Every structure is written in C-alpha cells, then in structure tokens.
Amino acid sequence: MAECAFCKIASGELPATKVHDDDVVVAFRDINARAPTHILIIPRKHVASLNNLSREDDAAMGHLVRVATQIAQQEGIADTGYRLVANCGNDGGQSVDHVHFHLLGGRAMTWPPG
C-alpha cells in the first residue's frame, strides 16, 4: 500500500530503528514508547487488521510471534516478562491500518490494561 507508513518503513522508504528485518517480518522501536522496551513487529505483507487475516497468513503470523520471542530474549526482557499486544479496530485502539504487534517490557505491566 503506497500510503501505509508501516509499508514504507518495511520497504526502507521511511526511517526506523529496526531490530529485526527478514523476508516476512520487520520489527522496529516505537517512536512513542509506552514502556522501556516498546517494539512494533509487522508482517511485510500489508494486511489492514487482524480481521483481514486469511489462512494464507498463518505461517507469517506464526513467524511474527516467534520473532517477538527472539527479540524479547535479545532485549533482556524474556525472563522477567513482557506483553505482546495486537489492537484491532478503533475501539481496540488500532491507530495504523496495518497488522502489528507491540512488544512491551522492561517494567511491570498492570491489569486490566485499559
């Protein structure tokens, strides 16, 4: 999608501090961090929301979760704990129309979240 900021980050058109980049998934630091570690993890393929995922996306989404766990290890938050969040739709708090997960850690998370 030509207008999608996350697609532009994945393609290198927009700058970002990437922590992971492969053929399927890109991960980068959130510029509006809500925790000491706040990384956005996106599939390269543009999918507007979780509601738009298809069976064709199963492998990519599984890979995305695996990458999230690897990044948590690299960031030193895997043992103490972290949160992996996907927002869907306006009421769910989704602000960019591209499937993405927030990897949050480095502090204790509270519940309920919002």
Residue frames relative to the residue before (quaternion, step in Angstrom):
aa qw qx qy qz dx dy dz
M 1.0000 0.0000 0.0000 0.0000 0.00 0.00 0.00
A 0.4521 -0.7367 0.4461 0.2321 3.54 -0.62 1.18
E 0.7387 0.4287 -0.2282 0.4674 3.60 1.06 -0.69
C 0.5609 0.6395 -0.3777 0.3658 3.60 1.21 -0.27
A 0.4349 -0.7168 0.4855 0.2477 3.57 -0.67 1.13
F 0.6672 0.4982 -0.3168 0.4541 3.60 0.95 -0.79
C 0.6097 0.5239 -0.3523 0.4793 3.61 1.08 -0.64
K 0.6507 0.5131 -0.3074 0.4678 3.57 1.04 -0.79
I 0.6232 0.5083 -0.3366 0.4899 3.60 1.06 -0.66
A 0.6599 0.5172 -0.3097 0.4485 3.59 0.90 -0.92
S 0.7216 0.4331 -0.2453 0.4812 3.59 1.01 -0.79
G 0.5355 -0.6403 0.3991 0.3794 3.59 1.25 -0.22
E 0.4515 0.6966 -0.4476 0.3325 3.60 1.26 0.08
L 0.7499 0.2300 -0.1455 0.6029 3.56 1.16 -0.63
P 0.4696 -0.6890 0.4668 0.2946 3.60 -0.97 0.77
A 0.0976 0.7550 -0.6458 0.0589 3.52 -1.25 0.59
T 0.4385 -0.6491 0.5422 0.3040 3.55 -1.21 0.45
K 0.1398 -0.8319 0.5360 0.0353 3.53 0.00 1.36
V 0.1802 -0.7707 0.6038 0.0945 3.53 -1.10 0.81
H 0.7707 0.0650 -0.0633 0.6306 3.57 1.34 -0.17
D 0.0846 0.7805 -0.6127 0.0907 3.55 -1.04 0.85
D 0.1839 0.7628 -0.6048 0.1357 3.58 -0.58 1.13
D 0.7613 -0.3936 0.2555 0.4474 3.59 -1.25 -0.16
V 0.7572 0.3918 -0.1855 0.4885 3.60 1.17 -0.56
V 0.8204 0.1615 -0.0011 0.5485 3.58 0.94 -0.96
V 0.0974 -0.7449 0.6563 0.0696 3.53 -1.22 0.67
A 0.0645 -0.7815 0.6200 0.0256 3.58 -1.03 0.82
F 0.0486 0.8014 -0.5904 0.0831 3.54 -0.96 0.91
R 0.5894 -0.5911 0.4252 0.3500 3.54 -1.23 0.54
D 0.4505 -0.6781 0.5166 0.2653 3.55 -1.00 0.91
I 0.3947 -0.7333 0.5000 0.2376 3.60 -0.82 0.95
N 0.7146 0.3317 -0.2261 0.5729 3.59 1.31 -0.20
A 0.0356 -0.8738 0.4849 0.0060 3.55 0.88 1.06
R 0.2232 -0.7769 0.5817 0.0907 3.55 -1.08 0.93
A 0.7446 0.1837 -0.1391 0.6265 3.55 1.37 0.10
P 0.6829 -0.4797 0.3328 0.4391 3.61 -1.17 0.36
T 0.7354 0.1639 -0.1351 0.6435 3.58 1.15 -0.65
H 0.1578 0.7595 -0.6138 0.1466 3.56 -0.68 1.14
I 0.0784 0.8060 -0.5699 0.1397 3.53 -0.23 1.34
L 0.2753 -0.7373 0.5961 0.1590 3.55 -1.02 0.88
I 0.1115 -0.7837 0.6104 0.0282 3.56 -0.92 0.96
I 0.0083 -0.8274 0.5576 -0.0667 3.55 -0.61 1.19
P 0.4340 -0.6215 0.5582 0.3371 3.55 -1.21 0.42
R 0.5462 -0.6039 0.4557 0.3596 3.61 -1.07 0.60
K 0.6403 0.5127 -0.3166 0.4763 3.56 1.05 -0.80
H 0.3980 -0.7125 0.5226 0.2467 3.56 -0.87 0.92
V 0.1101 0.7148 -0.6813 0.1130 3.52 -0.86 1.16
A 0.4676 -0.7415 0.4038 0.2616 3.57 -0.55 1.17
S 0.8063 -0.1045 0.0915 0.5750 3.61 0.89 -0.84
L 0.7033 -0.4294 0.3412 0.4523 3.54 -1.29 0.12
N 0.6248 0.5648 -0.3305 0.4259 3.58 1.09 -0.70
N 0.6981 0.4672 -0.2624 0.4750 3.58 1.21 -0.40
L 0.4430 0.6907 -0.4655 0.3316 3.59 1.25 0.08
S 0.1553 -0.7695 0.6132 0.0877 3.55 -1.15 0.70
R 0.7116 -0.4212 0.3286 0.4563 3.56 -1.29 0.06
E 0.5842 0.5894 -0.3597 0.4265 3.58 1.13 -0.59
D 0.6921 0.4858 -0.2619 0.4651 3.58 1.18 -0.53
D 0.4109 0.7516 -0.4501 0.2521 3.60 1.26 -0.19
A 0.6917 0.4749 -0.2928 0.4585 3.60 0.78 -0.96
A 0.6552 0.5146 -0.3164 0.4537 3.59 0.94 -0.84
M 0.6772 0.4823 -0.3019 0.4666 3.59 0.94 -0.82
G 0.6136 0.5226 -0.3460 0.4803 3.58 1.07 -0.64
H 0.6381 0.5145 -0.3157 0.4780 3.56 1.02 -0.83
L 0.6190 0.5548 -0.3383 0.4412 3.58 0.99 -0.81
V 0.6719 0.4803 -0.2999 0.4774 3.59 0.89 -0.88
R 0.6286 0.5242 -0.3338 0.4677 3.60 0.99 -0.78
V 0.6397 0.5110 -0.3180 0.4781 3.60 0.98 -0.84
A 0.6188 0.5483 -0.3468 0.4429 3.60 0.97 -0.79
T 0.6749 0.4822 -0.3043 0.4683 3.59 0.91 -0.84
Q 0.6316 0.5225 -0.3301 0.4681 3.59 1.06 -0.70
I 0.6494 0.5011 -0.3154 0.4772 3.58 0.99 -0.82
A 0.6119 0.5404 -0.3506 0.4589 3.61 0.99 -0.75
Q 0.6290 0.5135 -0.3245 0.4851 3.60 1.02 -0.77
Q 0.6777 0.5039 -0.2889 0.4509 3.60 0.82 -1.01
E 0.7091 0.4607 -0.2462 0.4736 3.57 1.02 -0.84
G 0.4735 -0.7080 0.4158 0.3187 3.59 1.27 -0.13
I 0.5778 0.5999 -0.3760 0.4061 3.59 1.17 0.47
A 0.4449 0.7230 -0.4458 0.2838 3.60 1.24 -0.13
D 0.7138 0.4682 -0.2730 0.4435 3.59 0.86 -0.88
T 0.7100 0.4368 -0.2637 0.4854 3.60 1.03 -0.70
G 0.5762 -0.6027 0.3570 0.4211 3.56 1.22 -0.46
Y 0.0199 -0.7777 0.6276 -0.0299 3.50 -1.25 0.62
R 0.3338 -0.7103 0.5791 0.2208 3.52 -1.33 0.18
L 0.1371 -0.7486 0.6447 0.0713 3.55 -1.07 0.86
V 0.0216 -0.8363 0.5426 -0.0762 3.56 -0.42 1.31
A 0.0447 -0.7487 0.6602 0.0394 3.54 -1.12 0.80
N 0.2012 -0.7713 0.5956 0.0994 3.56 -0.71 1.09
C 0.0888 -0.8020 0.5901 0.0279 3.58 -1.05 0.76
G 0.8450 0.0977 -0.1119 0.5136 3.56 -0.70 1.12
N 0.7228 -0.4590 0.3089 0.4140 3.54 -1.30 0.30
D 0.7083 0.4499 -0.2747 0.4696 3.59 0.78 -0.97
G 0.6547 0.5027 -0.3027 0.4765 3.57 1.20 -0.48
G 0.5560 -0.6453 0.3677 0.3730 3.58 1.27 -0.11
Q 0.4025 0.7089 -0.4933 0.3035 3.61 1.18 0.28
S 0.1230 -0.8303 0.5426 0.0329 3.58 -0.63 1.13
V 0.7317 0.2659 -0.1981 0.5955 3.61 1.26 -0.24
D 0.3593 -0.7593 0.5080 0.1906 3.56 -0.75 1.07
H 0.5268 0.5036 -0.4784 0.4899 3.52 0.48 1.37
V 0.5078 -0.6483 0.4587 0.3337 3.59 -0.70 1.02
H 0.1867 0.7683 -0.5975 0.1335 3.55 -0.91 0.93
F 0.2590 -0.7336 0.6105 0.1486 3.50 -1.26 0.58
H 0.2939 -0.7123 0.6111 0.1813 3.54 -1.17 0.72
L 0.1525 -0.7385 0.6509 0.0876 3.56 -0.88 1.00
L 0.0084 -0.8191 0.5693 -0.0703 3.55 -0.46 1.27
G 0.2574 0.7648 -0.5644 0.1739 3.56 -0.93 0.85
G 0.5566 0.6179 -0.4495 0.3261 3.50 -1.33 -0.14
R 0.7566 0.1293 -0.1213 0.6294 3.57 1.33 0.10
A 0.6044 -0.5392 0.4239 0.4052 3.56 -1.25 0.25
M 0.3028 -0.7369 0.5805 0.1681 3.56 -0.99 0.90
T 0.3245 -0.7483 0.5465 0.1902 3.58 -1.04 0.75
W 0.1568 -0.7647 0.6156 0.1081 3.55 -1.29 0.34
P 0.5046 -0.2031 -0.8351 0.0819 1.63 -1.81 1.65
P 0.5918 -0.6453 0.3673 0.3137 3.58 -1.14 0.64
G 0.8655 -0.0315 0.0454 0.4978 3.63 0.93 -0.52
